[in-house]
Amino acid sequence: MSKHVVVIGAGIEGACSAIELLRAGHRVTILEPGEPGGDQAASFGNAGWLSSMSVVPPSGPGLWKKVPGFLRDPLGPLAIRWQYFPKVLPWLTRYLLAGWTEAKVLRTAQALRPLLKDSPVLHGALAREAGVPELIEHKGLLDVHPNRASFEAEAMGWRIRQAVGVTWSEVEGEALRAMEPDLAPSFTFAVMVHEAGRCLAPGRYVAALVAHAVRRGATLRKAAATGFKVDVQVLKGVTLADGGLLECDAAVLCCGARSRPLAARAGDHVPLETERGYHVMFHGAEQGPRHSAALAGAKMVVNHMADGLRAAGQVEIAGLDAAPNWKRADILRDHLQRCFPGLPNPYPADKVTTWMGHRPSMPDGMPCLGRSSASADIIHAFGHGHVGLVAGPRTGRIVAQLISGQTPEIPIEPFRPSRFH
Ligand SMILES: Cc1cc2nc3c(=O)[nH]c(=O)nc-3n(C[C@H](O)[C@H](O)[C@H](O)COP(=O)(O)OP(=O)(O)OC[C@H]3O[C@@H](n4cnc5c(N)ncnc54)[C@H](O)[C@@H]3O)c2cc1C
């Protein structure tokens, strides 16, 4: 039966959900107060990795020992602002517990793998149908290290990836030089994950997907949702910031890091936090990686995109409202210059842009994907943390399957929104 579905938020999860809902024969209204794929969204400024191997959650065994350092060093790759510490403590405790043992991390990886697997292929198909095939590339991703010992220090993560079916090849010494001639010679070892891919302009890609949904009949409305009108577990409509009510049969909550108050209004008090991240872009750069690369030590991803060279990374726990600390973008800039010494140094200031955005992060590294407690007509599709872009296509398909009354194509039990109740 065709339903009127309101998709709340036009980031990557909303864009993919809208397209799959239309494909399933539903009528779709997308609510978005900003521009689809605009710089208010995490989907705008991410690293562009379609890293189907990113199944290992950020928290792992022994991480608790590093917490004092996270508080002491405000510019470290993971930092917690002192003022925010009391507020984030419950989330942080769950975060540390979620990665307490290797067995727990493996269980998370097993749950995430079906959500991420085949992502470059699925993104490729979406990009073709939206008329932007050039924005998705499927040539593998590199994880680069100073030496083999640095890679082996991350053995647990790779052991777990292997256990869930990820394969890779090693590239060393001269072979790495030949593959990445601009990379600093201090990097001598890398692994290439061939199944992975990348997006060359994440914001533009989301905008193109939403435009495609609109061409297929979706209505895009510039408005913010404030809650739901539910009558004995049946959804009647979505309430709007202007006081209006948008009547509908079903709704998808995908406001990224800003989903928490709306989730509460749908009966689910979720421990959603923002892991703030940054990027710096060198526009017009000719030097840089031939493949997109994660650089160990620098804890950042470098991606040569359609509009320039982007270095993205950093995790800052400071809430949704604190001002950005642009020194973090400077750190990314300095790493970028060090890792690719052929770049003009300093890079011309008028060709450098910076950005800060909010990863929507659950403490266990898994999204909230499933029906709400208040009404089965409200579907939660937020909290994808570090893997929202790569998880987008499968998330959209699952949303459409739930609203169409079908069994989701992968197990979603581990993602149930009520798991922290
Ligand atoms: C530095 C950085 C690097 C990253 N790198 C990668 C990567 O390489 N690969 C990867 O897979 N992921 C990556 N991520 C994570 C990824 O970007 C996010 O998980 C993903 O973009 C989240 O998408 P979303 O649609 O849930 O949220 P968003 O993209 O944030 O979109 C949410 C939308 O909801 C709208 N909204 C908010 N409130 C309301 C309301 N009340 N009503 C209506 N609309 C509302 C917002 O305006 C926004 O447009 C990275 C993130 C960061 C910060």
The ligand as an SDF file (V2000), in Angstrom:
LIG
                    3D

 53 58  0  0  0  0  0  0  0  0999 V2000
   35.4030   14.8680    9.6230 C   0  0  0  0  0  0  0  0  0  0  0  0
   34.4380   13.7530    9.2850 C   0  0  0  0  0  0  0  0  0  0  0  0
   34.8470   12.7440    8.4150 C   0  0  0  0  0  0  0  0  0  0  0  0
   33.9840   11.7100    8.0850 C   0  0  0  0  0  0  0  0  0  0  0  0
   34.3700   10.7830    7.1600 N   0  0  0  0  0  0  0  0  0  0  0  0
   33.5140    9.7910    6.7900 C   0  0  0  0  0  0  0  0  0  0  0  0
   33.8530    8.8920    5.7450 C   0  0  0  0  0  0  0  0  0  0  0  0
   34.9170    9.0100    5.1230 O   0  0  0  0  0  0  0  0  0  0  0  0
   32.9690    7.9020    5.4230 N   0  0  0  0  0  0  0  0  0  0  0  0
   31.7830    7.7520    6.0860 C   0  0  0  0  0  0  0  0  0  0  0  0
   31.0510    6.7990    5.7880 O   0  0  0  0  0  0  0  0  0  0  0  0
   31.4010    8.6340    7.0430 N   0  0  0  0  0  0  0  0  0  0  0  0
   32.2350    9.6480    7.4020 C   0  0  0  0  0  0  0  0  0  0  0  0
   31.8610   10.5550    8.3560 N   0  0  0  0  0  0  0  0  0  0  0  0
   30.5530   10.3840    9.0130 C   0  0  0  0  0  0  0  0  0  0  0  0
   29.4100   10.8270    8.1020 C   0  0  0  0  0  0  0  0  0  0  0  0
   29.7000   12.0880    7.5340 O   0  0  0  0  0  0  0  0  0  0  0  0
   28.1110   10.9060    8.9030 C   0  0  0  0  0  0  0  0  0  0  0  0
   27.8980    9.7010    9.6200 O   0  0  0  0  0  0  0  0  0  0  0  0
   26.9150   11.0860    7.9710 C   0  0  0  0  0  0  0  0  0  0  0  0
   27.1420   12.1790    7.1160 O   0  0  0  0  0  0  0  0  0  0  0  0
   25.6290   11.3050    8.7530 C   0  0  0  0  0  0  0  0  0  0  0  0
   24.6040   11.5210    7.8220 O   0  0  0  0  0  0  0  0  0  0  0  0
   23.1460   11.9220    8.2930 P   0  0  0  0  0  0  0  0  0  0  0  0
   22.3080   11.9940    7.0940 O   0  0  0  0  0  0  0  0  0  0  0  0
   22.7490   11.0170    9.4040 O   0  0  0  0  0  0  0  0  0  0  0  0
   23.3320   13.3630    9.0010 O   0  0  0  0  0  0  0  0  0  0  0  0
   23.6930   14.7800    8.3570 P   0  0  0  0  0  0  0  0  0  0  0  0
   24.5200   14.6500    7.1570 O   0  0  0  0  0  0  0  0  0  0  0  0
   24.2400   15.6240    9.4720 O   0  0  0  0  0  0  0  0  0  0  0  0
   22.2780   15.3640    7.8890 O   0  0  0  0  0  0  0  0  0  0  0  0
   21.2660   15.6500    8.8190 C   0  0  0  0  0  0  0  0  0  0  0  0
   20.3510   16.6970    8.1920 C   0  0  0  0  0  0  0  0  0  0  0  0
   19.2230   16.8710    9.0480 O   0  0  0  0  0  0  0  0  0  0  0  0
   18.8600   18.2330    9.0360 C   0  0  0  0  0  0  0  0  0  0  0  0
   18.0890   18.5360   10.2490 N   0  0  0  0  0  0  0  0  0  0  0  0
   18.5530   18.7490   11.5060 C   0  0  0  0  0  0  0  0  0  0  0  0
   17.5290   19.0010   12.3420 N   0  0  0  0  0  0  0  0  0  0  0  0
   16.3840   18.9350   11.6010 C   0  0  0  0  0  0  0  0  0  0  0  0
   15.0100   19.0860   11.9010 C   0  0  0  0  0  0  0  0  0  0  0  0
   14.5870   19.3300   13.1510 N   0  0  0  0  0  0  0  0  0  0  0  0
   14.1130   18.9340   10.8880 N   0  0  0  0  0  0  0  0  0  0  0  0
   14.5160   18.6530    9.6320 C   0  0  0  0  0  0  0  0  0  0  0  0
   15.8210   18.4950    9.2860 N   0  0  0  0  0  0  0  0  0  0  0  0
   16.7450   18.6290   10.2690 C   0  0  0  0  0  0  0  0  0  0  0  0
   20.2050   18.9700    9.0020 C   0  0  0  0  0  0  0  0  0  0  0  0
   20.0430   20.2920    8.5140 O   0  0  0  0  0  0  0  0  0  0  0  0
   21.0140   18.0680    8.0700 C   0  0  0  0  0  0  0  0  0  0  0  0
   20.9710   18.5090    6.7290 O   0  0  0  0  0  0  0  0  0  0  0  0
   32.6850   11.6320    8.6870 C   0  0  0  0  0  0  0  0  0  0  0  0
   32.2700   12.6670    9.5240 C   0  0  0  0  0  0  0  0  0  0  0  0
   33.1230   13.7200    9.8280 C   0  0  0  0  0  0  0  0  0  0  0  0
   32.6330   14.8290   10.7040 C   0  0  0  0  0  0  0  0  0  0  0  0
  1  2  1  0
  2  3  1  0
  2 52  2  0
  3  4  2  0
  4  5  1  0
  4 50  1  0
  5  6  2  0
  6  7  1  0
  6 13  1  0
  7  8  2  0
  7  9  1  0
  9 10  1  0
 10 11  2  0
 10 12  1  0
 12 13  2  0
 13 14  1  0
 14 15  1  0
 14 50  1  0
 15 16  1  0
 16 17  1  0
 16 18  1  0
 18 19  1  0
 18 20  1  0
 20 21  1  0
 20 22  1  0
 22 23  1  0
 23 24  1  0
 24 25  2  0
 24 26  1  0
 24 27  1  0
 27 28  1  0
 28 29  2  0
 28 30  1  0
 28 31  1  0
 31 32  1  0
 32 33  1  0
 33 34  1  0
 33 48  1  0
 34 35  1  0
 35 36  1  0
 35 46  1  0
 36 37  1  0
 36 45  1  0
 37 38  2  0
 38 39  1  0
 39 40  1  0
 39 45  2  0
 40 41  1  0
 40 42  2  0
 42 43  1  0
 43 44  2  0
 44 45  1  0
 46 47  1  0
 46 48  1  0
 48 49  1  0
 50 51  2  0
 51 52  1  0
 52 53  1  0
M  END
$$$$
